[in-house]
């Protein structure tokens, strides 16, 4: 899941990483760019829709002003 700023960016990053488009979470059309809340919103909706399963590896990435960025991979646990 990436920071939900722009669908074109999400698509481009997914393609560059060789990910199946069905595995790239994109909720920009539903929530727009919600700034720092985009990753928690995307995780919450993906979980509610059954797209996250215990043990799944999830890539989280965010981009900010001034070319700041961060990324991590987490294993989704029970909760």
SULZI-V637225 format. One record per residue. N is the residue number from 0. RES is the residue in three letters. NEAR is the number of other C-alpha atoms within 12 Angstrom. Layout:
n=N res=RES near=NEAR
n=N res=RES near=NEAR
This chain:
n=0 res=UNK near=42
n=1 res=UNK near=41
n=2 res=UNK near=37
n=3 res=UNK near=36
n=4 res=UNK near=30
n=5 res=UNK near=25
n=6 res=UNK near=24
n=7 res=UNK near=17
n=8 res=UNK near=22
n=9 res=UNK near=29
n=10 res=UNK near=26
n=11 res=UNK near=18
n=12 res=UNK near=27
n=13 res=UNK near=23
n=14 res=UNK near=16
n=15 res=UNK near=13
n=16 res=UNK near=14
n=17 res=UNK near=13
n=18 res=UNK near=17
n=19 res=UNK near=14
n=20 res=UNK near=18
n=21 res=UNK near=15
n=22 res=UNK near=22
n=23 res=UNK near=34
n=24 res=UNK near=38
n=25 res=UNK near=34
n=26 res=UNK near=29
n=27 res=UNK near=28
n=28 res=UNK near=15
n=29 res=UNK near=17
n=30 res=UNK near=21
n=31 res=UNK near=19
n=32 res=UNK near=24
n=33 res=UNK near=19
n=34 res=UNK near=21
n=35 res=UNK near=19
n=36 res=UNK near=19
n=37 res=UNK near=31
n=38 res=UNK near=32
n=39 res=UNK near=22
n=40 res=UNK near=26
n=41 res=UNK near=36
n=42 res=UNK near=29
n=43 res=UNK near=19
n=44 res=UNK near=21
n=45 res=UNK near=24
n=46 res=UNK near=22
n=47 res=UNK near=12
n=48 res=UNK near=13
n=49 res=UNK near=12
n=50 res=UNK near=22
n=51 res=UNK near=27
n=52 res=UNK near=18
n=53 res=UNK near=15
n=54 res=UNK near=13
n=55 res=UNK near=17
n=56 res=UNK near=17
n=57 res=UNK near=27
n=58 res=UNK near=27
n=59 res=UNK near=27
n=60 res=UNK near=29
n=61 res=UNK near=28
n=62 res=UNK near=25
n=63 res=UNK near=18
n=64 res=UNK near=10
n=65 res=UNK near=6
n=66 res=UNK near=8
n=67 res=UNK near=10
n=68 res=UNK near=14
n=69 res=UNK near=15
n=70 res=UNK near=17
n=71 res=UNK near=15
n=72 res=UNK near=15
n=73 res=UNK near=17
n=74 res=UNK near=15
n=75 res=UNK near=19
n=76 res=UNK near=13
n=77 res=UNK near=10
n=78 res=UNK near=9
